[in-house]
Amino acid sequence: MEDTSQEPVQSQAQETPAATALANRGHDDDALTPLHPNHVKILRILTVLFTLPFIIGSLVLETSRVLPAGFFIVPVVLAAAFLILRVPLRRYHARGFVMGADRLRVVRGLLFRSDTVVPFGRVQHIDVNQGPLERYYGLATLTLYTAGNHNASVHLPGLLNEDAMAMREEIRVHIKRETL
């Protein structure tokens, strides 16, 4: 006998990942909410800025004409292309979060995985930060500060600014409710 009951399908095309996370506040075992796709663009720009000195250095070495043409520039450009195209995408897919009713779980890392759970009751204060690139793409970084000196802050980059503000407000309300 087949189950013919169907749950209504909700369109989440207009909802952002962080807004979905706020609405679906679940348990730590839930699937991770991905960061905003514009975060990949920011990571790629930062990687270009990182590789640029190496490319310029290889061009300077190419002008020495001691070694065959392309000896320095070809490997450096290939390595830079790999770093710019592949690594930011892998970093983006390796990061996510789950906002529960009383905690925030942040997962990150490719080689060294970090899975951090911050109970809202331990939060001392909350920041929403934006650098120039984040401001241009409408993103922000949510930072939670807890008591203690080891891992006393947890950063969650790649959120839409509105979502970061909403998450900050939700956590602030939860903290205020606990102190009363």
C-alpha positions in Angstrom: 0.0 0.0 0.0 1.5 3.3 -1.1 1.3 6.5 0.9 -0.6 9.0 -1.2 -0.4 11.9 1.2 1.9 14.6 0.0 3.2 17.5 1.8 2.8 20.9 0.2 5.9 22.0 -1.7 7.1 25.5 -0.7 9.1 27.6 -3.1 12.2 28.8 -1.5 13.6 30.5 -4.6 13.1 34.0 -3.1 14.4 33.0 0.3 18.1 33.4 1.2 20.0 30.5 2.8 20.3 32.4 6.2 16.5 33.2 6.1 15.8 29.5 5.5 18.1 28.6 8.4 16.2 31.1 10.7 12.9 29.6 9.7 14.0 25.9 10.0 15.8 26.2 13.3 16.6 22.5 13.9 19.1 20.3 15.5 22.8 20.0 15.1 22.3 17.0 12.8 20.4 19.0 10.2 22.0 19.7 6.8 24.3 22.7 6.8 23.0 26.0 5.3 25.5 27.2 2.6 26.9 30.7 2.5 25.8 33.2 -0.1 27.2 32.4 -3.6 28.8 35.9 -3.8 31.2 34.7 -1.1 33.0 32.7 -3.8 33.6 35.9 -5.8 35.2 37.5 -2.8 37.4 34.5 -2.1 38.5 34.6 -5.8 39.3 38.3 -5.7 41.4 37.7 -2.5 43.2 34.8 -4.2 44.0 37.0 -7.2 45.5 39.6 -4.9 47.5 36.8 -3.2 48.9 35.4 -6.5 49.6 38.7 -8.2 53.0 39.2 -6.6 54.1 35.7 -7.7 53.0 36.4 -11.3 54.8 39.7 -11.3 57.9 38.1 -9.8 57.9 35.4 -12.5 57.6 38.0 -15.2 60.6 39.8 -13.8 62.6 36.5 -13.8 61.4 35.8 -17.4 63.2 39.0 -18.5 66.5 37.7 -17.3 66.8 35.5 -20.4 69.1 33.1 -18.6 66.6 30.2 -18.9 64.3 29.3 -21.8 61.2 31.4 -22.4 58.3 30.4 -20.2 60.4 28.6 -17.7 59.1 30.7 -14.8 55.8 32.2 -16.0 54.1 29.1 -17.3 54.1 27.1 -14.1 53.3 30.2 -12.0 50.3 31.1 -14.2 49.1 27.5 -14.2 49.3 27.3 -10.4 47.7 30.7 -10.0 44.8 29.7 -12.3 44.3 26.5 -10.2 44.3 28.5 -7.0 41.9 31.2 -8.4 39.4 28.8 -10.0 39.4 25.7 -7.8 40.4 26.6 -4.2 37.8 29.3 -3.4 35.0 27.0 -4.7 36.3 24.2 -2.5 36.5 26.5 0.5 33.0 27.8 -0.1 31.6 24.2 -0.2 33.5 23.3 3.0 31.8 25.9 5.0 28.2 26.1 6.3 26.1 26.7 9.4 23.0 25.6 11.3 21.1 28.1 13.4 19.2 26.2 16.1 16.7 27.4 18.6 19.4 27.9 21.2 22.8 27.5 19.4 24.7 28.3 16.3 26.8 25.6 14.6 29.6 26.7 12.3 31.5 24.1 10.2 34.6 25.0 8.1 37.8 23.7 6.8 39.2 21.5 4.0 42.2 19.8 5.5 41.6 20.7 9.1 37.8 20.5 9.8 36.4 22.7 12.5 32.9 22.1 13.8 32.0 24.7 16.4 28.7 24.9 18.4 28.1 28.2 20.2 25.2 28.1 22.8 23.5 31.4 22.8 23.7 31.5 26.6 27.5 31.8 26.3 27.5 34.7 23.9 28.9 38.0 25.4 28.4 40.2 22.4 27.8 40.1 18.6 29.3 42.0 15.7 28.3 42.3 12.1 31.3 43.4 10.0 31.7 44.4 6.4 34.9 45.1 4.5 34.9 47.0 1.2 34.5 43.8 -0.9 31.7 42.5 1.3 30.0 45.9 1.2 30.2 45.9 -2.6 28.6 42.4 -2.8 26.1 43.1 0.0 27.6 40.5 2.3 28.7 40.6 6.0 30.5 38.6 8.6 28.7 37.6 11.8 31.0 37.4 14.8 30.0 35.9 18.1 32.2 36.5 21.2 32.0 34.2 24.1 33.6 34.1 27.6 37.1 32.6 27.8 40.3 33.1 25.9 40.6 30.0 23.7 38.4 30.2 20.6 36.5 33.1 22.3 35.1 34.3 18.9 33.4 32.5 16.1 33.3 34.1 12.6 30.6 33.3 10.0 31.4 35.1 6.8 29.5 35.1 3.5 26.0 36.1 4.8 23.8 38.6 3.2 24.0 41.8 5.3 20.2 41.6 6.0 20.5 38.0 7.1 23.4 38.7 9.4 21.5 41.5 11.0 18.4 39.3 11.4 20.6 36.5 12.9 22.2 39.1 15.3 18.8 40.3 16.4 17.5 36.7 16.9 20.5 35.9 19.1 20.2 39.2 21.0 16.6 38.5 21.8 17.4 35.0 23.0 20.2 36.3 25.2 17.9 39.0 26.6 15.2 36.4 27.3 17.7 34.3 29.3 18.9 37.1 31.4 15.4 38.0 32.5 
